[in-house]
């Protein structure tokens, strides 16, 4: 039991220390950062990527779903990753620890590929949802457009509708004034 408590305490301490040091660096900080800071940043990108993947997976195959991420946000993260990769490539020859440097660069490249995959998946899902909503809108519009055409085919109904002068006034009519209107025609 004591070892379980120690393990849980160790895990919580590790998570707290990671979360305190974990952040996406701004451009100036990234240019001056050491390898361990950049490695920590790749962990942050991995965590964000997992959240994006879960958000997308939650909405796959669901007709009505609200994404917690937008295409523009993923694109902004990809742009940040591209900037990190470009900056690291320029510094590659000056690296004191080439193996560690290559690991960090590879981690950024892998994350960039994951984000590009997430973006494509999100685009495909949202385009499918847009097509489905367009089909629904078109079907509603076609039904609304068919109504006047169908009613015009029934001449007796059209004549009755033309006789309804009582509803053109803004004021309410008394029921007694409506007696002179003919009864509704029987529909076939």
N, C-alpha and C positions, 0 to 999 in steps of 0.2 A: 504494500500500500504506500509506503514511504517513497519507493522508487517511482511509482506512478505520479505522485504529487510533485516530486522533483522534476520528472520529465515534462509534466504540464507547465510547471513554473518556468522551465528552461525554454519551452516552445513559446510561451507568452512573452518572456523577456526578449527572445529572438525576434518575434513579430513586432514588438514595440520598438526595438532598436532599428529594425529595417524600415518601419513606417516613419520614424523620426528622421532618418537619413535619406529616405526615398522621396524624390521629387523630380519632375522634369526640369532640367536646367535651362536657363535662358541662354541665348547665343553667346554672350560674353563669358558666362560661367562655364559653358561647354568648351569654349576655346582654351580656357585655363585649367580645366579639370584634369585630375590624375586618372589613371586607369581604374582604380577602385571606385571612384565616383561615377565614372562612365559605366562600369559594370553594374553598379547599383541602379543607374538610370535604365539600363536594359531590363532589369527586373521589374521596374515600374511599367515600362512599355509592355512587358509580358503580362502583367496583372491587368492592365487596361485592355489588352487584346483578349484576354480570357473573358472579361466582362462584355466586350463587344460580341464575341462568339456566342456567349450565352444569350444575349439579347436577340441576336439573329436567330439562333436555334429555337428560342421560345416562340418566335413569330412564323417559323417555317410551317407551311401547310395550314395556317390559321387564316380565316377570311378577314376578320377584323382584329387587328393587333396594333398596339402603339409601341413603336420602337423607342428605346431609351437613348439611341444614338442616331445622328443624322449623317448623311453622306459628307457634308461639308466638314463635320468634326473629324471624321476618319481621314479625309483628304488633308486636313491641317496636321494631323499626327504623321501622316506619310511625308508631308513636306518637312516636318521637323526631323524625321528619321533620315530623309535625303540630305538635309543640311549636316547632320552628324556624320553620315557616311562620307560626304564630300570633304568635310573638315578632317576626318581621320585619314582619308586617303592622302591628303596633302601632308600630313604629319607622319606618314608611315615610315619614311626613310630616317626620320630623326628619333624613332622609338628606341628607348633604352631596353625594353623587354619585348622583343619582336613576337615571341609566342603569346604573351599576354595581350599584346596589342592586336594580334590577329584574331584572338578569341573574342575580344570586344567588338572588333569590326565585323566579324562573322555573326555575332549576336544581333547587331544592328541590322545587317543585311537580312537575316532570317526574319526578324520582326517586321521589317519593311515588306517582305514577301507575304507574311501572314496578314498584315493590314491590307495589302492590295487584294488578297483573296477575300477578306471580309467585305471590302468595298464592293467588289464585283458581285458577291452573294447578296449584299444589301440592295444593290441596284437591280438585280434580277427579281428579287422579291417585291420591291416597290413598283417595278414596271409591271409585274403580274397583277399586283393589287390595283394599279392605275388602269390597266386594261379591263379588269373585272368591273371596276366602278364605272368606266366609260360604257361598257356593255349595258350595265344597269341603267345608266342615264339615257342611253339611246333607246332602250326598250320602253322606258317611261315616256320619253318624248314621242316615240312612234305610237304608243297607245293614246296619248293626248292628241296627236295629230289625226288619228283615225276617228275620234269621236265626232267632229263636225261632219266628216265625210259620211259616216254611218248614219247619222241622224238626218242628213239631207236626203238619203235614199228613201227614208220613210216620209213620204210627203204629208201624210195626215199628222204625224207628230210635229213636223216642221211648221205646219199651219197653226197647230195649237200653240207652239212656242211663240209664234209671231203675234198671236192674239193676247198674250199676257202683258197687256199694257199696264196693269196694276202695279207691277214691280219696277217700273221705270221711275216712279216718283220717289223722292227722298223721304217723304212722309209715309207713315203706315196707313193702309187703307182699312176701312171698316169692313167686317165680314159681310155685311149686307150688300156692299157695293160689288162684291165678288160673285154674287149669285148669277149675274148675266153671262158669266164665262161658261163655255160649254164644258162638259165632262171630259176627262182624259180619254183619249182614244185607246182602244184595245190593241195591245201589241201582238203581233203574230208569232 
